[in-house]
Amino acid sequence: MGAVVSIAVAAFLPWARTGQASRSAFALARTADELGVVRGTGARILFVGLAFLPAGAAATWIAAIMGWRRWVATLGIVSGSLALVGASEVWRAPVDAGVGVVFASGMGVVAILSAVAIVVFERKT
């Protein structure tokens, strides 16, 4: 699941440009939390999920090495969904979206489609 690792890497790329500063997904999340924008259960899940994204990428690779396909698929769907929801929030915000948003969106789609392929393949075997 290289797509999940790519999503984790994309979080470190520039996601938005505000004034003179380019901000990664982590910097945007921290700023949003400090401003009190992270309210509600959905926003909190997105915020915490972003913090655990690098660990989720590592867990995906460990699951793949161990042959735990269902865990790989589950983590792929979670990471892909997190990337797509996070990217959609940035695109709706009044900031200039950076390359990280585009890259994370593409890899989010790849991660979800790969996870679905794993599930389909698992059922056929």
C-alpha positions in Angstrom: 0.0 0.0 0.0 2.4 2.6 -1.3 -0.6 5.0 -1.6 -1.0 5.2 2.2 2.7 6.1 2.6 2.3 8.6 -0.2 -0.6 10.2 1.7 1.5 10.4 4.8 4.3 12.1 2.8 1.7 14.4 1.2 0.8 15.7 4.6 4.2 17.3 4.9 4.0 19.0 1.5 2.5 22.5 1.2 -1.3 22.3 1.5 -2.1 26.0 1.6 -0.6 29.4 1.1 -1.7 32.1 3.4 0.0 35.4 3.0 3.7 34.7 2.7 3.6 31.3 4.4 3.2 27.8 2.9 1.6 25.4 5.4 1.6 21.6 5.6 -1.5 19.7 6.6 -0.1 19.5 10.1 0.5 23.2 10.3 -3.0 23.9 9.0 -4.6 21.5 11.5 -2.6 23.1 14.4 -3.6 26.6 13.3 -7.3 25.6 12.9 -7.2 24.0 16.4 -5.6 27.1 17.9 -8.3 29.3 16.2 -11.1 27.1 17.6 -12.2 26.0 14.2 -11.9 22.3 15.1 -15.3 21.8 16.6 -17.6 18.8 16.6 -17.0 15.1 16.4 -16.2 14.9 12.7 -13.6 17.7 12.8 -12.0 16.2 15.9 -11.8 12.8 14.2 -10.1 14.4 11.2 -7.7 16.3 13.4 -6.7 13.3 15.5 -6.6 11.1 12.3 -4.1 13.4 10.8 -1.8 13.2 13.8 -1.8 9.4 13.5 -1.4 9.3 9.7 2.4 8.5 9.8 1.8 5.7 12.3 -1.0 4.4 10.1 1.3 4.3 7.1 3.8 2.3 9.1 1.0 0.0 10.4 -0.1 -0.6 6.8 3.4 -1.7 5.7 3.7 -4.0 8.7 0.3 -5.5 8.0 1.3 -6.0 4.3 4.5 -7.8 5.4 2.6 -10.0 7.8 0.1 -10.9 5.1 -2.9 -9.3 6.9 -4.8 -8.2 3.8 -7.9 -7.1 5.6 -5.9 -4.8 7.9 -4.2 -3.4 4.8 -7.5 -2.8 3.2 -9.0 -1.2 6.3 -6.0 1.1 6.8 -6.1 2.0 3.1 -9.8 3.0 3.3 -9.2 5.0 6.5 -6.2 6.8 5.1 -7.7 7.4 1.7 -10.9 8.8 3.3 -8.9 11.0 5.6 -6.9 12.4 2.7 -10.0 13.1 0.6 -12.0 14.7 3.5 -9.0 16.8 4.5 -8.4 17.9 1.0 -12.0 18.8 0.4 -11.9 21.0 3.6 -8.8 22.9 2.3 -10.4 23.4 -1.1 -13.5 24.9 0.6 -11.4 27.2 2.7 -10.4 30.7 1.6 -6.8 29.8 0.9 -4.7 28.9 -2.1 -4.5 25.1 -2.2 -1.0 23.7 -2.5 0.5 20.7 -4.2 0.0 18.6 -1.1 -3.8 18.8 -1.5 -3.7 17.6 -5.1 -1.2 14.8 -4.3 -3.1 13.6 -1.2 -6.4 13.6 -3.2 -5.0 11.5 -6.0 -3.3 9.1 -3.5 -6.5 9.0 -1.5 -8.4 7.7 -4.5 -5.7 5.2 -5.2 -5.6 4.0 -1.6 -9.4 3.4 -1.6 -9.5 1.7 -5.0 -6.6 -0.5 -3.9 -8.3 -1.4 -0.7 -11.4 -2.4 -2.6 -9.3 -4.5 -5.0 -7.8 -6.3 -2.0 -11.2 -7.1 -0.6 -12.5 -8.3 -3.9 -9.4 -10.5 -4.4 -9.7 -11.8 -0.9 -13.2 -13.0 -1.5 -12.2 -14.8 -4.7 -9.5 -16.8 -3.0 
